[in-house]
Amino acid sequence: MVRTFLAIDLPSKQLKILEEHQDRWKSAKADVRWIYPSNMHLTLKFLGEIQESSMESVVAVCKEVCCLHRGFSLSLNGTGTFPNIRRPRVLWIGIGGETDLLCKLQNSIETALEKKGFPREDRVFMPHLTVGRVRSPRKLPRLLEIFVKDKIVIEPFTVEEVIAYKSLLTPRGPLYSPLARCGLGPGKK
């Protein structure tokens, strides 16, 4: 079995800026498991544990879908929490830019994989970048004061591929290994 997901990586320039913001948030010393910038990505589809033999099909579907969609521009802006600000469990950064094209790509991948027998996600796709997971309420009010006021506006970047990842869970956190890169094509104008 292979723990698998499909995602969009962020350029190193954007990750460096996020790391600087994260350092500011960490100064609150809240009980949060912060996501390493090198592990930050925009998840399009989490497949969970799948048979190794299914990987080839997942990659083929992803490549077929991606070549029908053109590249697009995204940006990072704003902060938020799931499920809400009163009981935050996940801290995230919002996604801006050509999110209509992002959502069309994600829906196309979801639909194509569903036709191959993979279950469709129950929740509506909400593009975001997870930056931390709250473990306890210790010093959380101070962190939220800093986090929600942080005006994150990071210059746009171009999305040119979707990456199929393998995720290995370890005591130090997950290790992600790219299994395949699925380039976006010229798409439909």
HELIX and SHEET records of a PDB file:
HELIX    1   1 SER A   12  LYS A   26  1                                  15    
HELIX    2   2 PRO A   37  ASN A   39  5                                   3    
HELIX    3   3 GLU A   52  CYS A   66  1                                  15    
HELIX    4   4 THR A   99  LYS A  115  1                                  17    
HELIX    5   5 LEU A  140  LYS A  149  1                                  10    
SHEET    1   A 4 HIS A  41  ILE A  50  0                                        
SHEET    2   A 4 VAL A   2  ASP A   9 -1                                        
SHEET    3   A 4 GLU A 161  THR A 170 -1                                        
SHEET    4   A 4 GLY A 173  GLY A 183 -1                                        
SHEET    1   B 5 VAL A  32  TRP A  34  0                                        
SHEET    2   B 5 HIS A 128  VAL A 134 -1                                        
SHEET    3   B 5 VAL A  90  GLY A  97 -1                                        
SHEET    4   B 5 PHE A  72  PHE A  82 -1                                        
SHEET    5   B 5 VAL A 153  VAL A 159 -1                                        
END                                                                             
